[in-house]
Amino acid sequence: MLKKTARLRRAKKARAHIRRLAVPRLTVHRSGRHIYAQVITAAGDQVIAAASTLQKDLRAGLKSTSDKQAAKAVGTAVAERAVAAGISSVAFDRSGYRYHGRIAELADAARESGLKF
């Protein structure tokens, strides 16, 4: 099985569980150069808050857009934007990625900034 196929299979299973919970989800995507995070409604039809290392205000203070510090900045930003929009509790959709490295840093920073999951 290809690496991407296996990751998407894991993501599909987790997303099915999150749908049954019927709560907004914090979903992440990482590439070799950037990391992205979005808070999506329970129905999955609207993005409530988003942050990524492509945004100039986040990228300005970073040495690199693909390290743990960048993930921490994205986690903090998306959590602050979600709390400002009135969302305090979410389900963490790690998109099939292991809870390790950049994904863990993003999640920990979001928790420290006020999101509960």
N, CA, C and O atoms as a GROMACS GRO file, in nm:
protein
  468
    1MET      N    1   0.085  -0.117   0.000
    1MET     CA    2   0.000   0.000   0.000
    1MET      C    3   0.090   0.124   0.000
    1MET      O    4   0.188   0.131   0.073
    2LEU      N    5   0.055   0.219  -0.081
    2LEU     CA    6   0.132   0.342  -0.087
    2LEU      C    7   0.114   0.422   0.041
    2LEU      O    8   0.012   0.411   0.109
    3LYS      N    9   0.212   0.503   0.072
    3LYS     CA   10   0.210   0.581   0.195
    3LYS      C   11   0.090   0.676   0.201
    3LYS      O   12   0.024   0.686   0.304
    4LYS      N   13   0.063   0.746   0.091
    4LYS     CA   14  -0.048   0.840   0.088
    4LYS      C   15  -0.182   0.768   0.100
    4LYS      O   16  -0.272   0.816   0.168
    5THR      N   17  -0.195   0.654   0.035
    5THR     CA   18  -0.319   0.577   0.041
    5THR      C   19  -0.346   0.531   0.184
    5THR      O   20  -0.460   0.537   0.231
    6ALA      N   21  -0.243   0.486   0.252
    6ALA     CA   22  -0.258   0.442   0.391
    6ALA      C   23  -0.298   0.559   0.481
    6ALA      O   24  -0.383   0.543   0.568
    7ARG      N   25  -0.238   0.675   0.460
    7ARG     CA   26  -0.272   0.792   0.540
    7ARG      C   27  -0.417   0.833   0.518
    7ARG      O   28  -0.487   0.864   0.614
    8LEU      N   29  -0.461   0.833   0.393
    8LEU     CA   30  -0.599   0.872   0.363
    8LEU      C   31  -0.699   0.770   0.418
    8LEU      O   32  -0.810   0.807   0.456
    9ARG      N   33  -0.661   0.644   0.422
    9ARG     CA   34  -0.748   0.541   0.481
    9ARG      C   35  -0.764   0.566   0.630
    9ARG      O   36  -0.875   0.556   0.683
   10ARG      N   37  -0.654   0.598   0.698
   10ARG     CA   38  -0.662   0.630   0.841
   10ARG      C   39  -0.746   0.756   0.864
   10ARG      O   40  -0.825   0.762   0.959
   11ALA      N   41  -0.730   0.855   0.777
   11ALA     CA   42  -0.806   0.980   0.790
   11ALA      C   43  -0.955   0.956   0.773
   11ALA      O   44  -1.037   1.015   0.844
   12LYS      N   45  -0.991   0.871   0.680
   12LYS     CA   46  -1.132   0.841   0.653
   12LYS      C   47  -1.199   0.780   0.775
   12LYS      O   48  -1.312   0.816   0.809
   13LYS      N   49  -1.130   0.690   0.841
   13LYS     CA   50  -1.184   0.625   0.960
   13LYS      C   51  -1.203   0.727   1.074
   13LYS      O   52  -1.305   0.726   1.142
   14ALA      N   53  -1.104   0.814   1.093
   14ALA     CA   54  -1.113   0.914   1.199
   14ALA      C   55  -1.223   1.015   1.170
   14ALA      O   56  -1.295   1.057   1.261
   15ARG      N   57  -1.237   1.055   1.044
   15ARG     CA   58  -1.340   1.152   1.009
   15ARG      C   59  -1.481   1.096   1.027
   15ARG      O   60  -1.573   1.169   1.061
   16ALA      N   61  -1.498   0.967   1.004
   16ALA     CA   62  -1.628   0.904   1.026
   16ALA      C   63  -1.664   0.911   1.175
   16ALA      O   64  -1.780   0.935   1.210
   17HIS      N   65  -1.567   0.889   1.260
   17HIS     CA   66  -1.590   0.898   1.405
   17HIS      C   67  -1.622   1.043   1.445
   17HIS      O   68  -1.712   1.066   1.526
   18ILE      N   69  -1.550   1.138   1.389
   18ILE     CA   70  -1.574   1.279   1.421
   18ILE      C   71  -1.713   1.322   1.375
   18ILE      O   72  -1.778   1.402   1.443
   19ARG      N   73  -1.760   1.271   1.261
   19ARG     CA   74  -1.894   1.304   1.212
   19ARG      C   75  -2.001   1.259   1.311
   19ARG      O   76  -2.100   1.328   1.333
   20ARG      N   77  -1.979   1.141   1.370
   20ARG     CA   78  -2.075   1.090   1.469
   20ARG      C   79  -2.077   1.177   1.595
   20ARG      O   80  -2.180   1.186   1.662
   21LEU      N   81  -1.965   1.241   1.628
   21LEU     CA   82  -1.959   1.328   1.745
   21LEU      C   83  -2.037   1.458   1.723
   21LEU      O   84  -2.086   1.518   1.819
   22ALA      N   85  -2.049   1.501   1.599
   22ALA     CA   86  -2.123   1.622   1.560
   22ALA      C   87  -2.070   1.747   1.631
   22ALA      O   88  -2.148   1.826   1.686
   23VAL      N   89  -1.938   1.765   1.628
   23VAL     CA   90  -1.874   1.886   1.680
   23VAL      C   91  -1.784   1.944   1.572
   23VAL      O   92  -1.744   1.872   1.480
   24PRO      N   93  -1.752   2.072   1.579
   24PRO     CA   94  -1.657   2.128   1.482
   24PRO      C   95  -1.524   2.054   1.490
   24PRO      O   96  -1.487   2.002   1.595
   25ARG      N   97  -1.452   2.052   1.378
   25ARG     CA   98  -1.324   1.980   1.378
   25ARG      C   99  -1.210   2.072   1.338
   25ARG      O  100  -1.224   2.159   1.252
   26LEU      N  101  -1.097   2.050   1.403
   26LEU     CA  102  -0.973   2.119   1.370
   26LEU      C  103  -0.894   2.024   1.281
   26LEU      O  104  -0.842   1.924   1.330
   27THR      N  105  -0.886   2.055   1.154
   27THR     CA  106  -0.818   1.967   1.060
   27THR      C  107  -0.685   2.029   1.020
   27THR      O  108  -0.674   2.151   1.006
   28VAL      N  109  -0.585   1.945   1.001
   28VAL     CA  110  -0.450   1.992   0.965
   28VAL      C  111  -0.403   1.923   0.838
   28VAL      O  112  -0.444   1.811   0.806
   29HIS      N  113  -0.317   1.993   0.767
   29HIS     CA  114  -0.250   1.935   0.651
   29HIS      C  115  -0.106   1.984   0.655
   29HIS      O  116  -0.080   2.101   0.683
   30ARG      N  117  -0.014   1.895   0.627
   30ARG     CA  118   0.126   1.937   0.623
   30ARG      C  119   0.187   1.894   0.492
   30ARG      O  120   0.157   1.788   0.438
   31SER      N  121   0.274   1.978   0.442
   31SER     CA  122   0.350   1.945   0.323
   31SER      C  123   0.497   1.961   0.359
   31SER      O  124   0.530   1.990   0.474
   32GLY      N  125   0.582   1.944   0.264
   32GLY     CA  126   0.724   1.959   0.292
   32GLY      C  127   0.764   2.101   0.326
   32GLY      O  128   0.862   2.124   0.396
   33ARG      N  129   0.687   2.198   0.277
   33ARG     CA  130   0.722   2.339   0.298
   33ARG      C  131   0.631   2.414   0.393
   33ARG      O  132   0.674   2.512   0.454
   34HIS      N  133   0.506   2.372   0.407
   34HIS     CA  134   0.409   2.450   0.484
   34HIS      C  135   0.322   2.361   0.571
   34HIS      O  136   0.323   2.239   0.558
   35ILE      N  137   0.248   2.425   0.661
   35ILE     CA  138   0.149   2.356   0.743
   35ILE      C  139   0.023   2.442   0.746
   35ILE      O  140   0.031   2.565   0.755
   36TYR      N  141  -0.092   2.378   0.739
   36TYR     CA  142  -0.220   2.445   0.728
   36TYR      C  143  -0.314   2.390   0.836
   36TYR      O  144  -0.306   2.273   0.871
   37ALA      N  145  -0.402   2.474   0.888
   37ALA     CA  146  -0.502   2.430   0.986
   37ALA      C  147  -0.632   2.505   0.961
   37ALA      O  148  -0.632   2.623   0.928
   38GLN      N  149  -0.744   2.433   0.978
   38GLN     CA  150  -0.876   2.492   0.960
   38GLN      C  151  -0.969   2.437   1.067
   38GLN      O  152  -0.959   2.321   1.106
   39VAL      N  153  -1.059   2.521   1.115
   39VAL     CA  154  -1.169   2.476   1.199
   39VAL      C  155  -1.293   2.477   1.111
   39VAL      O  156  -1.332   2.581   1.058
   40ILE      N  157  -1.354   2.359   1.096
   40ILE     CA  158  -1.467   2.339   1.005
   40ILE      C  159  -1.591   2.305   1.088
   40ILE      O  160  -1.581   2.236   1.189
   41THR      N  161  -1.707   2.352   1.045
   41THR     CA  162  -1.831   2.325   1.116
   41THR      C  163  -1.859   2.175   1.122
   41THR      O  164  -1.800   2.096   1.048
   42ALA      N  165  -1.950   2.138   1.212
   42ALA     CA  166  -1.985   1.997   1.228
   42ALA      C  167  -2.044   1.939   1.100
   42ALA      O  168  -2.023   1.822   1.070
   43ALA      N  169  -2.118   2.021   1.026
   43ALA     CA  170  -2.177   1.974   0.900
   43ALA      C  171  -2.072   1.962   0.790
   43ALA      O  172  -2.093   1.891   0.692
   44GLY      N  173  -1.961   2.030   0.806
   44GLY     CA  174  -1.854   2.022   0.708
   44GLY      C  175  -1.872   2.115   0.590
   44GLY      O  176  -1.806   2.099   0.488
   45ASP      N  177  -1.962   2.212   0.603
   45ASP     CA  178  -1.991   2.298   0.488
   45ASP      C  179  -1.933   2.438   0.498
   45ASP      O  180  -1.946   2.517   0.404
   46GLN      N  181  -1.870   2.471   0.609
   46GLN     CA  182  -1.819   2.607   0.626
   46GLN      C  183  -1.691   2.607   0.710
   46GLN      O  184  -1.680   2.533   0.808
   47VAL      N  185  -1.595   2.689   0.670
   47VAL     CA  186  -1.472   2.707   0.745
   47VAL      C  187  -1.492   2.823   0.842
   47VAL      O  188  -1.525   2.934   0.801
   48ILE      N  189  -1.471   2.796   0.970
   48ILE     CA  190  -1.491   2.897   1.073
   48ILE      C  191  -1.364   2.980   1.093
   48ILE      O  192  -1.370   3.103   1.102
   49ALA      N  193  -1.249   2.912   1.098
   49ALA     CA  194  -1.120   2.979   1.118
   49ALA      C  195  -1.014   2.902   1.044
   49ALA      O  196  -1.023   2.780   1.029
   50ALA      N  197  -0.913   2.973   0.997
   50ALA     CA  198  -0.804   2.908   0.924
   50ALA      C  199  -0.674   2.982   0.949
   50ALA      O  200  -0.674   3.103   0.975
   51ALA      N  201  -0.564   2.908   0.939
   51ALA     CA  202  -0.431   2.968   0.950
   51ALA      C  203  -0.333   2.877   0.876
   51ALA      O  204  -0.351   2.756   0.873
   52SER      N  205  -0.232   2.938   0.818
   52SER     CA  206  -0.127   2.860   0.752
   52SER      C  207   0.000   2.942   0.746
   52SER      O  208   0.000   3.062   0.770
   53THR      N  209   0.108   2.875   0.713
   53THR     CA  210   0.236   2.944   0.702
   53THR      C  211   0.246   3.021   0.572
   53THR      O  212   0.348   3.086   0.548
   54LEU      N  213   0.146   3.016   0.488
   54LEU     CA  214   0.143   3.098   0.367
   54LEU      C  215   0.102   3.243   0.398
   54LEU      O  216   0.129   3.332   0.318
   55GLN      N  217   0.040   3.265   0.511
   55GLN     CA  218  -0.006   3.399   0.547
   55GLN      C  219   0.113   3.485   0.590
   55GLN      O  220   0.196   3.442   0.670
   56LYS      N  221   0.118   3.606   0.537
   56LYS     CA  222   0.233   3.693   0.561
   56LYS      C  223   0.251   3.729   0.708
   56LYS      O  224   0.364   3.740   0.755
   57ASP      N  225   0.141   3.749   0.781
   57ASP     CA  226   0.154   3.787   0.921
   57ASP      C  227   0.214   3.674   1.006
   57ASP      O  228   0.285   3.702   1.102
   58LEU      N  229   0.187   3.549   0.971
   58LEU     CA  230   0.248   3.437   1.043
   58LEU      C  231   0.392   3.412   0.997
   58LEU      O  232   0.479   3.380   1.078
   59ARG      N  233   0.414   3.426   0.870
   59ARG     CA  234   0.545   3.396   0.813
   59ARG      C  235   0.651   3.498   0.853
   59ARG      O  236   0.770   3.468   0.850
   60ALA      N  237   0.608   3.619   0.891
   60ALA     CA  238   0.701   3.728   0.918
   60ALA      C  239   0.801   3.696   1.030
   60ALA      O  240   0.919   3.727   1.018
   61GLY      N  241   0.755   3.634   1.137
   61GLY     CA  242   0.844   3.609   1.250
   61GLY      C  243   0.908   3.472   1.252
   61GLY      O  244   0.969   3.433   1.352
   62LEU      N  245   0.896   3.397   1.144
   62LEU     CA  246   0.946   3.260   1.143
   62LEU      C  247   1.076   3.248   1.066
   62LEU      O  248   1.099   3.315   0.965
   63LYS      N  249   1.161   3.161   1.116
   63LYS     CA  250   1.286   3.130   1.046
   63LYS      C  251   1.259   3.040   0.926
   63LYS      O  252   1.318   3.057   0.819
   64SER      N  253   1.168   2.944   0.946
   64SER     CA  254   1.132   2.850   0.842
   64SER      C  255   0.981   2.826   0.848
   64SER      O  256   0.921   2.839   0.954
   65THR      N  257   0.921   2.791   0.736
   65THR     CA  258   0.777   2.762   0.735
   65THR      C  259   0.747   2.614   0.750
   65THR      O  260   0.631   2.572   0.743
   66SER      N  261   0.849   2.535   0.771
   66SER     CA  262   0.827   2.390   0.775
   66SER      C  263   0.885   2.324   0.899
   66SER      O  264   0.920   2.206   0.894
   67ASP      N  265   0.896   2.397   1.010
   67ASP     CA  266   0.950   2.336   1.131
   67ASP      C  267   0.848   2.343   1.244
   67ASP      O  268   0.735   2.388   1.226
   68LYS      N  269   0.889   2.297   1.362
   68LYS     CA  270   0.798   2.292   1.476
   68LYS      C  271   0.756   2.431   1.522
   68LYS      O  272   0.642   2.449   1.567
   69GLN      N  273   0.844   2.529   1.511
   69GLN     CA  274   0.809   2.665   1.551
   69GLN      C  275   0.697   2.720   1.463
   69GLN      O  276   0.608   2.790   1.510
   70ALA      N  277   0.703   2.689   1.334
   70ALA     CA  278   0.598   2.732   1.242
   70ALA      C  279   0.466   2.664   1.277
   70ALA      O  280   0.360   2.728   1.274
   71ALA      N  281   0.470   2.537   1.310
   71ALA     CA  282   0.349   2.464   1.348
   71ALA      C  283   0.289   2.523   1.475
   71ALA      O  284   0.167   2.534   1.488
   72LYS      N  285   0.374   2.560   1.568
   72LYS     CA  286   0.327   2.620   1.692
   72LYS      C  287   0.258   2.754   1.664
   72LYS      O  288   0.155   2.785   1.724
   73ALA      N  289   0.315   2.833   1.575
   73ALA     CA  290   0.256   2.963   1.540
   73ALA      C  291   0.120   2.944   1.472
   73ALA      O  292   0.027   3.019   1.499
   74VAL      N  293   0.109   2.846   1.385
   74VAL     CA  294  -0.018   2.818   1.317
   74VAL      C  295  -0.123   2.770   1.417
   74VAL      O  296  -0.238   2.811   1.410
   75GLY      N  297  -0.084   2.683   1.510
   75GLY     CA  298  -0.176   2.635   1.612
   75GLY      C  299  -0.230   2.746   1.699
   75GLY      O  300  -0.349   2.750   1.730
   76THR      N  301  -0.141   2.835   1.739
   76THR     CA  302  -0.183   2.949   1.820
   76THR      C  303  -0.278   3.039   1.743
   76THR      O  304  -0.381   3.081   1.795
   77ALA      N  305  -0.245   3.069   1.618
   77ALA     CA  306  -0.328   3.158   1.536
   77ALA      C  307  -0.466   3.101   1.510
   77ALA      O  308  -0.565   3.172   1.523
   78VAL      N  309  -0.474   2.974   1.474
   78VAL     CA  310  -0.605   2.915   1.443
   78VAL      C  311  -0.690   2.905   1.569
   78VAL      O  312  -0.811   2.923   1.563
   79ALA      N  313  -0.628   2.878   1.684
   79ALA     CA  314  -0.704   2.871   1.809
   79ALA      C  315  -0.759   3.008   1.847
   79ALA      O  316  -0.874   3.020   1.888
   80GLU      N  317  -0.678   3.112   1.834
   80GLU     CA  318  -0.724   3.247   1.867
   80GLU      C  319  -0.839   3.289   1.776
   80GLU      O  320  -0.935   3.352   1.821
   81ARG      N  321  -0.829   3.255   1.648
   81ARG     CA  322  -0.935   3.290   1.554
   81ARG      C  323  -1.063   3.212   1.581
   81ARG      O  324  -1.172   3.266   1.566
   82ALA      N  325  -1.050   3.086   1.620
   82ALA     CA  326  -1.168   3.004   1.651
   82ALA      C  327  -1.237   3.054   1.777
   82ALA      O  328  -1.360   3.062   1.782
   83VAL      N  329  -1.158   3.087   1.880
   83VAL     CA  330  -1.216   3.138   2.004
   83VAL      C  331  -1.285   3.272   1.978
   83VAL      O  332  -1.391   3.299   2.035
   84ALA      N  333  -1.226   3.354   1.894
   84ALA     CA  334  -1.289   3.482   1.859
   84ALA      C  335  -1.421   3.461   1.784
   84ALA      O  336  -1.511   3.544   1.792
   85ALA      N  337  -1.432   3.351   1.711
   85ALA     CA  338  -1.555   3.319   1.638
   85ALA      C  339  -1.658   3.248   1.726
   85ALA      O  340  -1.769   3.219   1.681
   86GLY      N  341  -1.620   3.220   1.852
   86GLY     CA  342  -1.715   3.159   1.944
   86GLY      C  343  -1.704   3.008   1.958
   86GLY      O  344  -1.792   2.945   2.016
   87ILE      N  345  -1.600   2.949   1.906
   87ILE     CA  346  -1.579   2.804   1.915
   87ILE      C  347  -1.476   2.778   2.025
   87ILE      O  348  -1.366   2.832   2.021
   88SER      N  349  -1.513   2.694   2.122
   88SER     CA  350  -1.418   2.664   2.229
   88SER      C  351  -1.381   2.516   2.234
   88SER      O  352  -1.277   2.480   2.290
   89SER      N  353  -1.464   2.431   2.176
   89SER     CA  354  -1.439   2.287   2.180
   89SER      C  355  -1.445   2.230   2.038
   89SER      O  356  -1.539   2.256   1.964
   90VAL      N  357  -1.344   2.152   2.002
   90VAL     CA  358  -1.336   2.093   1.869
   90VAL      C  359  -1.289   1.948   1.880
   90VAL      O  360  -1.243   1.904   1.986
   91ALA      N  361  -1.301   1.876   1.770
   91ALA     CA  362  -1.241   1.743   1.758
   91ALA      C  363  -1.116   1.760   1.671
   91ALA      O  364  -1.121   1.831   1.571
   92PHE      N  365  -1.007   1.696   1.707
   92PHE     CA  366  -0.882   1.712   1.634
   92PHE      C  367  -0.874   1.609   1.523
   92PHE      O  368  -0.865   1.489   1.549
   93ASP      N  369  -0.876   1.656   1.399
   93ASP     CA  370  -0.864   1.571   1.281
   93ASP      C  371  -0.721   1.586   1.230
   93ASP      O  372  -0.687   1.686   1.167
   94ARG      N  373  -0.640   1.487   1.257
   94ARG     CA  374  -0.499   1.496   1.218
   94ARG      C  375  -0.474   1.446   1.076
   94ARG      O  376  -0.358   1.434   1.034
   95SER      N  377  -0.579   1.417   1.003
   95SER     CA  378  -0.573   1.379   0.860
   95SER      C  379  -0.488   1.256   0.834
   95SER      O  380  -0.425   1.245   0.729
   96GLY      N  381  -0.485   1.165   0.927
   96GLY     CA  382  -0.411   1.041   0.910
   96GLY      C  383  -0.263   1.052   0.945
   96GLY      O  384  -0.193   0.951   0.941
   97TYR      N  385  -0.215   1.171   0.979
   97TYR     CA  386  -0.075   1.187   1.018
   97TYR      C  387  -0.056   1.137   1.160
   97TYR      O  388  -0.148   1.142   1.241
   98ARG      N  389   0.064   1.089   1.191
   98ARG     CA  390   0.093   1.048   1.328
   98ARG      C  391   0.095   1.169   1.419
   98ARG      O  392   0.133   1.278   1.377
   99TYR      N  393   0.054   1.150   1.542
   99TYR     CA  394   0.056   1.257   1.641
   99TYR      C  395   0.200   1.270   1.690
   99TYR      O  396   0.237   1.216   1.794
  100HIS      N  397   0.280   1.342   1.612
  100HIS     CA  398   0.423   1.348   1.636
  100HIS      C  399   0.479   1.470   1.565
  100HIS      O  400   0.427   1.510   1.461
  101GLY      N  401   0.580   1.530   1.619
  101GLY     CA  402   0.649   1.640   1.551
  101GLY      C  403   0.562   1.762   1.531
  101GLY      O  404   0.508   1.818   1.628
  102ARG      N  405   0.548   1.805   1.405
  102ARG     CA  406   0.475   1.928   1.374
  102ARG      C  407   0.327   1.919   1.411
  102ARG      O  408   0.268   2.018   1.455
  103ILE      N  409   0.268   1.802   1.392
  103ILE     CA  410   0.126   1.784   1.424
  103ILE      C  411   0.104   1.800   1.575
  103ILE      O  412   0.010   1.866   1.616
  104ALA      N  413   0.189   1.739   1.655
  104ALA     CA  414   0.178   1.749   1.801
  104ALA      C  415   0.202   1.892   1.848
  104ALA      O  416   0.132   1.939   1.938
  105GLU      N  417   0.298   1.962   1.790
  105GLU     CA  418   0.325   2.100   1.827
  105GLU      C  419   0.205   2.189   1.798
  105GLU      O  420   0.168   2.274   1.879
  106LEU      N  421   0.143   2.170   1.681
  106LEU     CA  422   0.026   2.249   1.644
  106LEU      C  423  -0.088   2.223   1.744
  106LEU      O  424  -0.152   2.318   1.789
  107ALA      N  425  -0.112   2.097   1.777
  107ALA     CA  426  -0.220   2.063   1.870
  107ALA      C  427  -0.194   2.120   2.009
  107ALA      O  428  -0.285   2.173   2.072
  108ASP      N  429  -0.072   2.108   2.057
  108ASP     CA  430  -0.039   2.160   2.190
  108ASP      C  431  -0.054   2.311   2.196
  108ASP      O  432  -0.104   2.365   2.295
  109ALA      N  433  -0.011   2.381   2.091
  109ALA     CA  434  -0.025   2.527   2.087
  109ALA      C  435  -0.172   2.568   2.083
  109ALA      O  436  -0.210   2.667   2.145
  110ALA      N  437  -0.255   2.493   2.010
  110ALA     CA  438  -0.398   2.523   2.005
  110ALA      C  439  -0.462   2.504   2.142
  110ALA      O  440  -0.548   2.582   2.182
  111ARG      N  441  -0.422   2.400   2.212
  111ARG     CA  442  -0.475   2.377   2.347
  111ARG      C  443  -0.435   2.490   2.441
  111ARG      O  444  -0.517   2.538   2.519
  112GLU      N  445  -0.309   2.532   2.434
  112GLU     CA  446  -0.260   2.640   2.521
  112GLU      C  447  -0.331   2.771   2.492
  112GLU      O  448  -0.342   2.857   2.580
  113SER      N  449  -0.379   2.788   2.369
  113SER     CA  450  -0.445   2.913   2.331
  113SER      C  451  -0.595   2.912   2.354
  113SER      O  452  -0.662   3.009   2.320
  114GLY      N  453  -0.649   2.805   2.411
  114GLY     CA  454  -0.789   2.807   2.452
  114GLY      C  455  -0.881   2.705   2.390
  114GLY      O  456  -0.995   2.695   2.433
  115LEU      N  457  -0.838   2.629   2.289
  115LEU     CA  458  -0.925   2.526   2.232
  115LEU      C  459  -0.922   2.401   2.320
  115LEU      O  460  -0.818   2.365   2.376
  116LYS      N  461  -1.037   2.337   2.332
  116LYS     CA  462  -1.045   2.212   2.409
  116LYS      C  463  -1.071   2.097   2.314
  116LYS      O  464  -1.164   2.102   2.234
  117PHE      N  465  -0.988   1.994   2.321
  117PHE     CA  466  -1.010   1.870   2.246
  117PHE      C  467  -0.932   1.758   2.307
  117PHE      O  468  -0.937   1.645   2.258
   0.00000   0.00000   0.00000
